[in-house]
Amino acid sequence: MISLVLSFISGLLTGLSFNLPNFSFLVWFSITPFIYAISRGRLRIGILSGIIFALSFYGLTLFWVVNVTKLGLVLLLFYLSIYIIIFSLFGKKLYRKSLRLITLPCLWVILEFLKEIIWCGFGWANLGYSQFESFHLIQIADLAGTKLISFLIVMVNILILEVFLFLRKRDRDPETRKNIFKKVIFIFFVFAIFFSYSAYRLGSLKESGYHKISVVQPNIPQELKWEPFSRFKIVKVLNDLAEGTEKDSLVIFPEASWPLIVNQDNFYELEQFIWGLNRDVLIGAVVESDGEFFNEALLFDQEAELIDIYQKIKLVPFGEYVPLREFLAFISVFNSIGDISRGDKFVSFSHKEKRFAALICFEDIFPKHVMRFARDNDFLVNITNDAWFKGEPQARQHLSIMALRAVENRISIIRSANTGISGWVSFKGEVNKFRKNRKEVFFAGTNNFEISLNQERSFYNKHGEYFPFICGIFLFGVFIRKKGSC
């Protein structure tokens, strides 16, 4: 029973580290009770502990999904529980081995990686994202991605558990004391190396130039977005806000901000709107073509000429399409349009001799997807509509992911969100939020700024997701070894 209670508390504390700005430090010890629970219990207790930890952790972290779908939240929680159960089962065995300070973090990293690539992929709430405001720590993400930070978090949790168990003993074995002391020194040495690297890296990064950007945040309520009677009001809001942008900048509107489904018959209305702004514009819209619907980012010049379009590749399961539609024909998507078709081209836009790419909605949660765009562009743009989820903490969690993507690849990323959080993150990980009266979400406004550019991409961007494979090779070696040694 105590194991289940500890797992529940552990999950809640870990969830709080993602939900509250001042509680991100909790994750450095919040997993300790859960690891203790799975290390001491039987197989059945380990499975139950994994389920309880997953449901409390992900339930608290992702509760906002209920604003879109209750059933979807339940299915998502049970799906994510599978990875924690796997960690419970294999983690129990690995904890008994002498190299647990390395093997358990390796296992966690592998599971985070698999969670991102299996089926639809859902890498939300990976441990490293909780530290996006730890400016000097996150710089190491350009070496091996955010999962390197997750690795360190699990490592520290295991050390805390070992120290705690040692201090509980009445007879403290000198050899065990010596062994723990070595582990403390080892982790101190690891952090010293990484923080030294961060200091060096921040000093070596150079700005290659600047680019003028104007972000529009219209704050259109989701329930009014596709209502016919709201159409003219929304267009007026967009037009009025655009008047506050600078004429020589790139003006960015959020995902699907145009209140009409664009087709051949009404495309001229969008052109007239752009022509009236007399600005270079990137705008999100749902476009119908040959009976299919696409979630697109469209780039227009000041003369309202369509320069290029990007059709969203990574679609939201059950929100924009239903996976395995041939078997799930009875399920409807949660948007009011119907199934969205997937794009298949990685498009680079050009604005004033600078190249950029658009990431629509949650496309920025996929490391490999962002990596590919970052290699051939000067900066990235994320247009999104987070109005579905009613603001915090989802908006902050989404921003945290984007911040780590910027550091991982060493590329600046701009965000235009319908309800917030809008702004930009520099290639160093500096977060510049658009605020109004101390509010970060649910207000309308325009923000003009210059983003800093960097031409040098990171080691991680060039070599990809190699770290989980290193972790896998290490674990394989441990499992086939008969006996471990310190």
Number of C-alpha atoms within 10 A of each C-alpha: 9 10 21 23 16 22 31 23 19 26 28 22 23 29 28 21 23 30 20 14 15 11 15 22 17 17 26 21 20 23 26 23 24 26 27 19 24 30 21 14 17 13 14 11 18 28 22 18 29 28 24 26 30 27 24 21 27 24 21 18 23 23 17 19 19 14 12 16 13 13 11 14 19 15 11 17 20 15 13 17 21 17 19 22 21 17 23 26 18 14 23 23 15 22 19 12 18 14 15 20 22 18 24 26 24 28 23 24 26 22 18 22 21 16 20 18 14 9 9 12 16 21 18 19 21 21 27 23 27 28 25 24 18 12 14 18 17 26 28 21 24 25 21 20 28 26 24 21 23 23 23 21 20 28 22 20 21 25 19 18 18 18 16 12 11 16 12 10 9 7 8 11 11 9 9 13 13 11 12 16 12 12 16 16 11 12 16 11 12 13 14 12 11 16 17 13 17 20 13 12 16 12 9 9 14 15 13 11 12 13 16 16 21 25 30 30 32 27 23 22 14 16 10 13 18 18 11 11 10 14 15 11 13 20 18 12 16 24 16 15 18 26 14 15 23 17 16 14 20 24 26 28 29 30 25 23 25 22 23 20 17 19 15 10 7 11 13 13 12 18 15 12 16 24 18 14 20 17 22 24 24 27 24 28 23 22 23 16 11 7 7 12 21 23 25 22 27 20 24 23 18 17 15 21 13 15 14 15 19 23 25 22 19 21 22 18 16 17 18 23 20 22 15 8 12 8 9 10 10 8 12 16 16 16 15 11 12 15 21 22 17 17 15 11 11 14 13 19 19 14 16 11 8 14 14 19 23 31 27 27 24 20 20 27 23 18 24 15 15 22 24 15 20 25 18 14 17 26 27 24 19 25 30 26 25 24 21 17 19 18 17 18 17 22 21 19 23 21 23 23 25 29 27 30 30 29 31 29 29 29 28 26 31 25 30 32 29 28 29 31 30 29 26 30 26 21 31 26 27 16 20 15 17 22 17 12 6 7 12 19 24 21 17 17 22 23 20 18 17 13 20 22 21 19 18 17 20 23 16 21 26 14 12 17 17 13 20 22 14 13 21 17 12 15 20 12 11 18 14 8 9 7 9 11 6 8
